[in-house]
């Protein structure tokens, strides 16, 4: 269970519109409750099921910011608590030797030993971010930074419903210090919609990621390179402008939706400096030719930060973090 409450003081704004962050004082909150249930039916197999309840009060109807201030907030929930299935998936691991590593129990992982060379297959109802663009210091809003800019690459329009979940499959291959992941997942039928488009051969989100683990001055670190390609029925900005010039009125991507492709990439770095201090950085870019379909209105982003565990003040489970992000839109 996680409860987050935020306050935005009033500020002066030269102009405001329907999609602006409102200049008046506002409070926002989120309350989320998730059960993480896992079961190992056979060797190498894991079944996971997560029922979830969420209740929200948001700033300005979630308008006006690309990097929204609370990653727990969703585009469909409100002040009335809603329950739903967040995840239900099968993970199968096939080992190929190379020594073994210990895996600790966590929210989406059962404890045990795994081969350093292995193939992992995940199929079912997940979040794309369960598998891609992980980072030890900036990935989980329940224990780390709250802003959407630190949840993932800002310009990573990863497919999912309005709650952030999807259906699909991914393959991961680990070979000593290297790992490569590929996945295809369903996007929503409509921009920011809740219903998913099950026609995976027609509309989908594809991603591939390469990861390398290393040590620097005896401290562990990782570098990840991600590329994504979405094929969805979305409006192209150039088409919207041309349509408005020909017919009059204000350009609107809703008038020109058709099958379009969006591509993007990102670099993700994490590095431990000491056992209790770590740093991270991300840089990402998307082509910006079409509307944002699932995540947020960011088309280029740079972020970086530091996290310090509480060992120095006698509270090892505490973390003190500081991070900054710069987000932008393409021309």
C-alpha positions in Angstrom: 0.0 0.0 0.0 1.3 3.4 -0.9 -0.2 6.9 -0.2 1.2 10.0 -1.7 0.0 13.6 -1.1 1.2 16.7 -2.9 0.6 20.4 -2.8 0.9 22.9 -5.7 0.9 26.6 -4.5 -0.7 29.3 -6.7 1.5 30.9 -9.3 1.2 33.6 -12.0 0.5 32.5 -15.5 0.4 34.8 -18.6 -2.3 32.6 -20.1 -4.2 29.4 -19.4 -6.2 27.0 -21.6 -8.0 23.7 -21.4 -4.8 21.8 -21.4 -2.8 24.0 -19.0 -1.6 23.4 -15.5 -4.1 25.6 -13.6 -2.5 28.6 -11.8 -4.5 28.2 -8.6 -3.5 26.3 -5.5 -4.2 22.6 -5.8 -3.7 19.5 -3.7 -3.4 16.0 -5.2 -3.0 12.5 -3.8 -2.9 8.8 -4.7 -3.7 5.7 -2.7 -2.7 2.3 -4.3 -3.1 -1.2 -2.9 -1.6 -4.2 -4.7 -1.3 -7.9 -3.8 1.8 -9.5 -5.4 1.0 -13.2 -5.6 3.6 -15.6 -7.1 3.7 -19.4 -7.4 6.3 -21.8 -8.9 4.4 -24.7 -10.6 7.5 -26.4 -12.0 11.3 -25.9 -12.3 12.0 -22.6 -13.9 8.4 -21.6 -14.1 6.7 -18.7 -12.3 3.0 -17.6 -12.3 2.3 -14.1 -11.1 -1.0 -12.4 -10.4 -1.6 -8.8 -9.1 -5.0 -7.5 -8.1 -4.9 -3.7 -7.5 -7.1 -1.0 -6.1 -6.4 2.7 -6.7 -8.0 6.0 -5.7 -6.8 9.5 -6.9 -7.1 13.2 -6.7 -5.0 14.9 -9.5 -3.7 18.3 -10.4 -5.5 20.1 -13.2 -7.0 16.9 -14.6 -3.5 15.6 -15.4 -3.0 18.4 -17.9 -0.2 20.9 -18.3 2.9 18.8 -17.6 4.9 16.3 -19.6 6.7 15.1 -16.5 3.7 14.6 -14.2 4.5 14.9 -10.5 3.1 11.5 -9.4 3.8 8.3 -11.3 1.2 6.5 -9.3 -1.6 8.5 -10.9 -3.5 7.1 -13.9 -5.5 8.5 -16.7 -8.7 6.7 -15.9 -9.0 6.7 -12.1 -10.7 9.2 -9.8 -11.8 9.8 -6.3 -13.9 6.6 -6.2 -11.7 3.5 -5.6 -11.4 1.2 -8.6 -10.3 -2.4 -8.5 -8.8 -4.3 -11.5 -6.3 -6.9 -12.5 -2.9 -5.3 -12.9 -0.9 -8.3 -14.0 -1.3 -12.0 -14.7 1.6 -13.6 -16.5 3.8 -16.7 -16.9 7.6 -16.5 -16.8 9.7 -19.5 -17.9 13.5 -19.6 -17.4 15.7 -22.1 -19.2 19.3 -22.3 -17.9 22.4 -22.9 -20.0 25.1 -23.0 -17.3 27.9 -20.5 -16.9 27.7 -20.4 -13.1 24.8 -19.3 -11.0 23.6 -16.1 -9.3 21.2 -15.7 -6.4 17.9 -14.0 -7.0 16.2 -12.4 -4.1 12.4 -12.4 -3.6 10.7 -9.2 -4.7 7.3 -8.0 -5.8 7.5 -9.7 -9.2 10.2 -12.3 -8.6 10.5 -15.5 -6.6 13.8 -16.2 -4.8 16.2 -18.9 -6.0 19.3 -19.5 -8.1 19.5 -18.8 -11.9 22.2 -19.6 -14.4 24.2 -16.7 -15.6 23.5 -17.9 -19.2 19.8 -18.3 -19.6 16.7 -17.6 -21.7 13.7 -16.0 -20.0 10.2 -16.0 -21.7 7.4 -13.8 -20.3 3.9 -14.1 -21.7 0.7 -12.4 -20.4 -0.6 -9.3 -18.8 2.2 -7.0 -17.7 3.6 -3.5 -17.8 6.3 -3.0 -20.5 8.4 -1.3 -17.8 8.4 -4.6 -15.8 10.9 -5.8 -18.5 12.4 -2.8 -20.2 14.2 0.4 -19.2 14.9 -0.8 -15.6 17.2 1.3 -13.4 18.3 0.5 -9.8 17.8 4.2 -8.7 15.0 5.6 -10.8 12.2 3.2 -11.9 9.7 2.6 -9.0 7.6 5.6 -7.9 6.6 3.7 -4.7 10.2 3.6 -3.4 12.1 6.1 -5.6 11.5 9.3 -7.5 7.8 10.2 -8.1 8.0 12.2 -11.3 7.1 10.5 -14.6 10.4 11.8 -16.0 12.3 9.3 -13.7 9.9 6.4 -14.1 11.3 5.7 -17.5 12.8 7.4 -20.6 10.6 10.5 -20.9 10.1 10.0 -24.7 9.5 6.3 -24.4 5.9 6.1 -25.6 5.7 2.5 -24.3 2.4 0.9 -25.2 -0.2 0.1 -22.6 -3.8 0.9 -21.5 -4.6 4.1 -19.6 -3.5 2.3 -16.4 -0.1 1.4 -17.9 -0.7 -2.3 -18.4 -0.8 -4.4 -21.6 -0.7 -7.9 -23.0 2.2 -9.4 -25.0 5.4 -11.4 -24.8 9.1 -10.9 -24.4 12.3 -12.9 -24.7 15.4 -12.2 -22.7 18.7 -13.8 -23.1 21.5 -13.4 -20.5 25.1 -14.4 -21.3 27.5 -13.5 -18.5 27.7 -9.7 -18.4 25.4 -9.2 -21.4 21.6 -9.3 -21.8 19.4 -8.7 -24.8 15.6 -8.3 -24.7 12.9 -8.1 -27.4 9.2 -7.8 -26.9 5.9 -7.1 -28.7 2.9 -5.8 -26.8 -0.6 -4.4 -27.4 -1.4 -0.7 -27.5 -4.8 0.9 -26.8 -7.5 0.9 -29.4 -7.6 4.7 -29.1 -5.1 7.2 -27.8 -4.9 7.0 -24.0 -7.8 4.5 -24.0 -8.4 1.7 -21.6 -9.4 -1.0 -24.1 -6.4 -2.8 -25.8 -6.1 -3.6 -29.5 -5.6 -7.3 -29.7 -4.6 -7.3 -33.4 -0.9 -7.7 -32.7 0.0 -8.3 -36.3 -1.5 -4.9 -37.3 -1.0 -2.6 -34.3 1.7 -3.2 -31.7 4.6 -1.8 -29.8 8.0 -3.4 -30.5 11.1 -2.8 -28.4 14.6 -4.2 -28.2 17.1 -3.5 -25.4 20.8 -4.4 -24.9 22.3 -4.3 -21.5 25.9 -4.7 -20.3 26.9 -5.1 -16.6 30.3 -3.9 -15.5 32.4 -2.9 -12.5 34.1 0.5 -12.1 36.5 0.8 -9.2 35.1 -2.4 -7.8 31.5 -1.0 -7.9 28.8 -2.5 -10.1 27.1 -0.6 -12.9 25.0 -1.1 -16.0 24.5 0.5 -19.4 21.3 -0.1 -21.4 20.4 0.9 -25.0 16.8 0.8 -26.0 14.9 1.3 -29.2 11.2 1.1 -29.8 8.8 1.2 -32.7 5.1 1.6 -32.4 2.6 1.0 -35.2 -0.8 2.4 -34.2 -3.8 4.4 -35.6 -2.6 7.8 -34.6 -2.7 11.3 -36.0 0.4 12.8 -37.7 1.0 16.4 -37.0 1.9 17.3 -40.6 -1.3 15.7 -41.8 -3.3 17.6 -39.2 -1.8 21.0 -40.4 -2.4 20.2 -44.0 -6.0 19.2 -43.3 -6.6 22.4 -41.4 -5.1 24.5 -44.2 -7.3 22.8 -46.8 -10.6 22.8 -44.8 -10.1 25.7 -42.3 -10.2 25.5 -38.5 -7.6 24.5 -35.9 -5.3 21.6 -36.6 -6.5 18.5 -34.8 -4.8 15.0 -34.9 -8.2 13.5 -34.3 -9.2 14.4 -37.9 -6.4 12.5 -39.6 -5.8 9.3 -37.6 -4.5 6.4 -39.7 -1.8 3.7 -39.4 1.4 5.5 -38.5 4.8 4.5 -37.1 6.6 6.1 -34.2 10.2 5.3 -33.4 12.6 6.3 -30.6 15.6 5.3 -28.6 17.3 5.9 -25.3 20.5 5.3 -23.3 20.2 4.4 -19.6 23.1 4.3 -17.1 23.3 3.3 -13.5 26.5 3.2 -11.4 27.2 2.5 -7.8 29.8 4.8 -6.3 29.9 3.2 -2.9 27.7 0.5 -1.2 25.4 3.3 -0.1 25.6 5.8 -3.0 24.5 5.4 -6.6 24.0 7.6 -9.6 21.9 7.3 -12.8 21.4 9.1 -16.1 19.0 8.7 -19.0 18.8 10.4 -22.4 16.0 9.6 -24.9 14.5 10.8 -28.2 11.4 10.1 -30.2 10.7 11.2 -33.8 7.8 13.5 -32.7 5.9 13.1 -36.0 2.7 11.7 -34.4 0.6 12.2 -31.3 1.6 10.6 -28.0 -0.5 7.4 -27.7 0.1 5.9 -24.3 2.7 7.6 -22.1 3.3 11.4 -22.0 3.9 14.5 -24.1 7.7 14.3 -24.1 9.8 13.8 -27.2 13.3 14.4 -25.9 14.5 14.1 -22.4 17.7 14.1 -20.3 17.6 13.2 -16.6 20.2 12.4 -13.9 20.3 11.9 -10.2 21.9 10.5 -7.1 20.5 8.2 -4.4 22.0 7.8 -0.9 21.0 5.0 1.5 20.6 5.8 5.1 23.5 3.7 6.5 25.3 6.9 7.4 22.6 8.0 9.8 21.7 4.6 11.2 18.6 3.9 9.0 19.7 1.5 6.3 16.2 1.4 4.7 16.0 5.1 4.2 17.0 6.7 0.9 17.7 10.4 0.2 17.5 11.2 -3.5 18.1 14.3 -5.7 17.4 14.3 -9.5 16.8 16.7 -12.3 15.2 16.3 -15.8 14.9 18.5 -18.8 12.0 17.5 -21.2 11.2 18.9 -24.6 9.1 18.6 -27.7 10.5 18.3 -31.3 9.9 21.0 -33.9 
